[in-house]
Amino acid sequence: MKFLRQLFESIRFAWEALLSNILRTTLSLLGVTIGIFSIVAVFTFVDSMNMSISSEIDSFGKGVIYVGKWPWVFSNNFPWWKYMNRPSTKYSEYKYLVDNVKNAEAISILDGRMTTLKNGNNSMETRLTGVSFDYNKISEVPIEYGRYFLTNETDNSAFTVILGANVKEALFPNLGDAVGETIKINGIKFKVIGTMRKKGEDLLSFGGSPDDRAYIPYTSYSSLFQKDEPEPDIAMKAFDSDEGQQVLEGEVTGLMRSRRGLKPVQEDNFSINRLDGLTKFFEGIFSSLNIGGIFIAGFSLLVGGFGIANIMFVSVKERTNIIGIQKSLGAKNYFILFQFLFEAVFLSIIGGMVGIFLVWLLSFIDFGSLKLVLTYSNMLKGIITATIIGVISGIVPAWMAARLDPVVAIRSK
């Protein structure tokens, strides 16, 4: 109980010392404020970019693999002409996988290109994608008005279309709901059966913004644009229990090799791609950014730590006489040590909290497609870092104060 009472008294002495020198206290914590602001700001920006990009990748289908002719990442030791000589994925192979794959929650075939959509005098260059029925189970198609495709529409080359928000606004600027209207694609009339919610700009838009896209049945797309050699992809969503999509990938590899009559000694003439490869790629970049940010911000913290240590040495010098009086009245060494150590830690924590507050204010600034989010985790990292800086900066001055001889200390001026 006595120890706790003295601990509380040490905290009170430290706090009163800070309040008695407001100007010096304010100047002392500036270095830590800048350092903690820098570190927390870097963590916040990197985490926000990571969340934004991961969310966008997930919108293309979490746990999805894509079978196609081309790999998304080329191997350095694989001749490019071998990729070129591979056969393209066929609609018949998609139907074969639909009939035989057991470990997929949904399977869809898709292909796309840039083309012009028209409505009278209004037109827009759009990323047009042909998809089969289960595509909305694999990738997000957020319908705001109307509906998604029916099975008979995707199987029987129906001339129906779903428009992204910007496409709808460009083609039908004076209509709140374009469902039921007709547009022309490649000279053929298509009926609008649905329009999508406006998503806005993403930090990275793979294949363009979803607001600038339009979807039609894959069979309709094939009849319009795939008169030459088609190169669609087949997308398959694994069950949630299939971590890493290993089971699905193994099954699909075996089925595709069997379908194409590949012998055991022959290499695959198709590629299986996955979105988590992109996720890992960006995680590596963000990890490097975090390390670089910490390294740069560390200089600010170093300066701030030296500033606090310098002020604590001055504080010990100014209060040497008081330390002697306290020790002559029976104050223990740890009581004196805690006074100055708490003072240094308080200085550092206050500076850190000011830095975190500035990052919080920064989160209200509009950074366009990047939404800045200050998480509790990053706030805690900032507070812990500030506390450590305070302890390191204050321990030597506090130890020197605790070791003072009371007689020598009382005689000092």
C-alpha positions in Angstrom: 0.0 0.0 0.0 2.9 2.4 0.9 4.5 1.6 -2.5 1.3 2.4 -4.4 0.8 5.7 -2.4 4.4 6.7 -3.3 3.9 5.7 -6.9 0.8 7.9 -7.1 2.8 10.8 -5.5 5.5 10.3 -8.1 2.9 10.7 -10.8 1.5 13.8 -9.2 4.9 15.4 -8.9 5.7 14.6 -12.5 2.4 16.1 -13.7 2.8 19.2 -11.7 6.4 19.7 -13.0 5.0 19.6 -16.6 2.2 22.1 -15.8 4.7 24.5 -14.1 6.6 24.8 -17.4 4.0 24.8 -20.1 6.1 26.5 -22.8 9.1 24.2 -22.2 6.7 21.2 -22.1 5.1 22.2 -25.4 8.5 22.7 -27.2 9.8 19.4 -25.8 7.0 17.2 -27.2 7.1 18.7 -30.7 9.8 16.2 -31.9 7.8 13.2 -30.6 4.6 14.7 -32.1 6.2 14.8 -35.5 7.7 11.3 -35.2 4.5 9.7 -34.0 2.5 11.6 -36.6 4.8 10.3 -39.4 4.7 6.7 -38.2 1.0 6.5 -37.7 0.3 8.4 -40.9 2.4 5.9 -42.9 0.7 2.9 -41.2 -2.7 4.5 -41.9 -2.1 5.3 -45.5 -0.6 1.9 -46.2 -3.4 0.0 -44.4 -6.1 2.1 -46.1 -4.5 1.4 -49.5 -4.3 -2.3 -48.6 -7.9 -2.4 -47.6 -9.1 -0.6 -50.7 -7.1 -2.8 -53.1 -8.1 -6.0 -51.2 -11.7 -5.0 -51.3 -11.5 -4.3 -55.1 -9.8 -7.7 -55.7 -12.5 -9.4 -53.6 -15.2 -7.8 -55.7 -13.8 -9.8 -58.7 -14.4 -12.9 -56.7 -12.8 -14.2 -53.5 -11.6 -17.8 -53.7 -11.8 -17.8 -57.6 -9.5 -19.4 -60.1 -9.4 -18.5 -63.8 -8.6 -21.0 -66.6 -7.3 -19.4 -69.8 -4.7 -19.5 -72.5 -2.4 -16.8 -70.9 -0.9 -16.6 -67.4 -1.2 -13.4 -65.5 2.4 -13.5 -64.5 4.9 -14.7 -67.1 7.7 -17.1 -66.0 11.2 -15.9 -67.0 12.3 -19.4 -68.1 9.3 -20.3 -70.2 9.5 -19.4 -73.9 6.9 -16.9 -74.9 6.1 -18.8 -78.2 4.9 -21.7 -76.2 2.2 -19.5 -74.7 1.4 -18.2 -78.2 1.0 -21.8 -79.5 -1.4 -22.9 -76.8 -5.0 -23.5 -77.9 -7.6 -21.0 -76.7 -10.2 -21.9 -74.2 -13.5 -23.0 -75.8 -17.1 -22.8 -74.9 -17.3 -26.6 -75.1 -14.6 -26.9 -72.5 -16.7 -24.6 -70.2 -19.7 -26.9 -70.7 -17.5 -29.9 -70.0 -16.3 -28.4 -66.7 -19.8 -27.4 -65.7 -20.9 -31.1 -66.1 -17.8 -32.6 -64.4 -16.4 -30.3 -61.8 -17.5 -31.3 -58.3 -15.6 -28.9 -56.1 -16.8 -25.5 -57.5 -19.6 -23.4 -56.0 -20.1 -21.6 -59.4 -18.6 -21.7 -62.9 -18.8 -19.0 -65.6 -17.2 -18.2 -68.9 -16.4 -14.6 -69.8 -14.7 -12.5 -72.4 -14.6 -8.8 -73.0 -13.5 -5.9 -75.2 -13.8 -2.2 -75.6 -16.7 -1.2 -77.9 -19.1 1.6 -78.5 -22.7 1.5 -77.1 -25.2 3.9 -78.7 -28.6 5.3 -78.0 -29.6 7.8 -80.7 -27.1 10.6 -80.6 -25.6 9.5 -77.3 -22.7 7.0 -77.3 -20.0 5.8 -75.0 -16.8 3.7 -75.4 -17.4 0.9 -72.9 -15.8 -2.3 -71.6 -18.3 -4.8 -72.8 -18.2 -8.2 -71.1 -20.0 -11.4 -72.2 -20.8 -13.6 -69.2 -22.7 -16.8 -68.5 -25.4 -17.3 -66.0 -23.4 -17.9 -62.8 -21.1 -14.9 -63.2 -22.9 -12.9 -60.5 -22.1 -15.7 -58.0 -18.4 -15.3 -58.8 -18.0 -11.5 -59.2 -20.1 -8.7 -57.9 -22.8 -7.3 -60.2 -24.7 -4.8 -58.0 -28.1 -4.4 -59.7 -29.8 -1.2 -58.6 -32.8 -1.2 -61.1 -34.1 -4.2 -63.0 -32.7 -7.7 -62.8 -29.8 -10.0 -63.7 -29.9 -12.4 -66.7 -32.1 -15.4 -66.8 -30.8 -18.8 -67.7 -32.6 -18.9 -71.0 -31.1 -15.5 -71.9 -27.5 -16.6 -71.3 -28.0 -20.0 -73.1 -29.9 -18.7 -76.1 -28.1 -15.6 -77.2 -30.7 -13.1 -76.0 -30.1 -9.4 -76.9 -30.2 -8.1 -73.3 -27.8 -5.9 -71.5 -26.9 -4.7 -68.0 -25.4 -1.2 -67.9 -22.9 0.4 -65.4 -23.9 3.6 -63.8 -21.8 5.9 -66.0 -22.9 4.1 -69.1 -26.5 4.5 -68.2 -26.0 8.2 -67.5 -24.2 8.7 -70.8 -26.8 6.9 -72.9 -29.9 8.0 -71.0 -29.0 11.3 -69.3 -32.6 12.3 -68.8 -33.9 9.0 -67.4 -33.8 8.0 -63.8 -34.4 4.3 -64.8 -33.4 3.0 -68.2 -34.8 -0.5 -67.7 -36.9 -1.5 -70.7 -35.1 0.9 -73.1 -33.1 -0.2 -76.1 -29.5 0.5 -77.2 -27.4 -0.5 -80.1 -24.2 -2.6 -79.9 -22.4 -3.3 -83.1 -25.5 -2.2 -85.0 -27.8 -4.7 -83.1 -30.6 -3.6 -80.7 -30.2 -4.7 -77.1 -32.9 -4.4 -74.4 -31.7 -2.9 -71.1 -32.8 -5.3 -68.3 -30.8 -3.8 -65.5 -28.5 -1.0 -64.3 -25.9 -1.2 -61.6 -25.3 1.0 -58.5 -22.7 3.7 -58.9 -19.5 2.6 -57.2 -17.2 5.5 -57.8 -13.5 5.5 -58.4 -11.3 2.8 -57.0 -7.7 3.2 -56.0 -6.9 0.6 -58.7 -9.5 -0.4 -61.3 -8.7 -3.8 -62.8 -10.2 -3.8 -66.3 -11.6 -0.3 -65.8 -14.1 1.2 -63.4 -17.3 -1.0 -62.9 -19.3 2.1 -63.6 -18.0 2.1 -67.1 -18.8 -1.5 -67.9 -21.7 -3.3 -69.5 -22.7 -7.0 -69.5 -24.4 -9.1 -72.1 -24.9 -12.9 -72.3 -21.7 -14.7 -73.4 -23.5 -16.5 -76.2 -24.6 -13.1 -77.6 -21.1 -11.7 -77.2 -19.6 -14.8 -79.0 -21.9 -14.4 -82.0 -21.0 -10.7 -82.3 -17.3 -10.5 -81.5 -15.7 -13.9 -81.6 -15.8 -14.7 -85.3 -12.0 -14.8 -85.1 -10.2 -16.9 -82.6 -11.9 -16.4 -79.2 -9.8 -16.3 -76.0 -12.3 -16.4 -73.1 -11.5 -17.3 -69.5 -13.4 -19.8 -67.4 -13.9 -18.6 -63.8 -14.6 -21.0 -60.9 -15.4 -20.2 -57.4 -14.2 -22.7 -54.8 -16.1 -23.7 -51.7 -15.1 -21.8 -48.5 -13.7 -25.0 -47.0 -11.2 -25.2 -49.9 -8.5 -23.0 -48.5 -6.1 -21.8 -51.2 -8.4 -23.4 -53.8 -6.0 -26.3 -53.9 -8.6 -29.0 -54.3 -10.4 -27.2 -57.0 -7.2 -26.4 -58.9 -6.1 -30.0 -58.8 -9.5 -31.2 -60.0 -9.6 -28.7 -62.9 -6.1 -29.4 -63.9 -6.9 -33.1 -64.2 -10.1 -32.5 -66.1 -8.5 -30.0 -68.6 -5.6 -32.3 -69.3 -8.0 -35.2 -69.9 -10.2 -33.1 -72.1 -7.3 -31.9 -74.2 -5.7 -35.4 -74.4 -2.4 -34.5 -72.8 -0.1 -37.3 -71.9 1.5 -37.6 -68.5 4.9 -36.4 -69.8 3.4 -33.3 -71.6 3.2 -30.0 -69.8 -0.1 -28.1 -69.3 -1.2 -26.1 -72.4 -3.4 -23.8 -70.3 -3.0 -21.5 -67.3 -4.7 -21.4 -64.0 -4.6 -17.9 -62.5 -5.8 -16.7 -59.1 -6.5 -13.3 -57.6 -4.6 -14.1 -54.4 -1.4 -13.8 -56.4 -2.3 -10.1 -56.9 -3.0 -9.8 -53.2 0.4 -11.2 -52.2 2.1 -8.9 -54.8 0.5 -5.8 -53.2 1.2 -7.1 -49.7 4.9 -7.2 -50.5 4.8 -3.6 -51.8 2.9 -2.4 -48.7 5.3 -4.2 -46.4 8.2 -2.4 -48.1 6.4 0.9 -47.8 5.8 0.3 -44.0 9.5 -0.4 -43.5 10.6 2.7 -45.5 8.1 4.8 -43.6 9.3 3.6 -40.2 12.9 4.2 -41.2 12.2 7.8 -42.2 9.9 8.5 -39.2 12.6 7.0 -36.9 14.8 10.1 -37.5 12.0 12.3 -36.2 11.6 10.1 -33.2 15.3 10.1 -32.6 15.4 13.9 -32.5 12.3 13.9 -30.3 13.9 11.4 -27.9 17.1 13.5 -27.6 14.9 16.6 -27.0 13.1 14.9 -24.1 16.3 13.6 -22.7 17.9 17.0 -22.8 14.9 18.6 -21.1 15.0 15.9 -18.4 18.7 16.6 -17.7 17.8 20.3 -17.3 14.9 19.4 -15.1 17.1 17.3 -12.8 19.6 20.1 -12.6 16.9 22.7 -11.7 15.3 20.4 -9.0 18.5 19.0 -7.4 17.9 21.0 -4.2 14.3 19.7 -4.0 15.5 16.1 -4.6 18.0 16.5 -1.7 15.2 17.7 0.6 12.9 14.8 -0.4 15.6 12.3 0.2 16.5 13.8 3.6 12.8 13.4 4.6 13.0 9.7 3.8 12.1 9.5 0.1 13.3 6.2 -1.5 15.5 6.1 -4.7 12.6 4.6 -6.7 10.3 7.5 -5.6 12.8 10.0 -7.1 13.4 7.8 -10.2 9.6 7.4 -10.9 9.1 11.2 -10.7 11.4 11.9 -13.6 10.7 8.8 -15.5 6.9 9.5 -15.4 7.6 13.1 -16.5 9.5 11.9 -19.6 6.8 9.3 -20.4 4.1 11.9 -20.0 5.9 14.2 -22.3 6.3 11.5 -24.9 2.7 10.2 -24.6 1.2 13.7 -24.9 3.3 14.3 -28.0 2.2 11.0 -29.4 -1.5 11.7 -28.8 -1.1 15.1 -30.5 0.5 13.3 -33.5 -2.4 10.7 -33.6 -4.9 13.6 -33.3 -3.3 15.2 -36.4 -3.6 11.9 -38.3 -7.3 11.7 -37.3 -7.8 15.2 -38.7 -6.0 14.1 -41.8 -8.6 11.3 -42.3 -11.3 13.9 -43.0 -9.4 15.2 -46.1 -10.8 14.0 -49.4 -8.1 11.9 -51.1 -10.3 10.9 -54.0 -10.6 7.2 -54.4 -8.6 6.5 -51.2 -10.6 6.5 -48.0 -8.3 7.1 -45.1 -9.2 5.1 -42.0 -7.4 5.5 -38.7 -7.7 2.2 -36.9 -7.5 1.5 -33.2 -4.5 -0.8 -34.0 -2.5 2.0 -35.5 -3.5 4.3 -32.6 -2.2 1.7 -30.1 1.0 1.3 -32.1 1.5 5.1 -31.8 0.9 5.2 -28.1 3.2 2.2 -27.4 5.9 3.7 -29.5 5.6 7.0 -27.7 5.8 5.3 -24.3 8.9 3.4 -25.3 10.6 6.6 -26.5 9.6 8.3 -23.2 11.1 5.4 -21.1 14.3 5.3 -23.1 14.7 9.1 -23.1 14.0 9.5 -19.4 15.7 6.5 -17.8 19.2 7.9 -17.6 18.3 11.4 -16.2 15.9 9.7 -13.7 18.6 7.2 -12.6 21.0 10.1 -12.1 18.4 11.9 -10.0 17.7 8.9 -7.9 21.4 8.3 -7.2 22.1 11.9 -5.9 23.6 12.2 -2.5 21.0 14.1 -0.3 23.7 16.3 1.4 25.3 17.3 -1.9 21.9 17.8 -3.4 20.6 20.1 -0.6 23.8 22.3 -0.8 23.4 22.8 -4.6 21.9 26.1 -5.9 
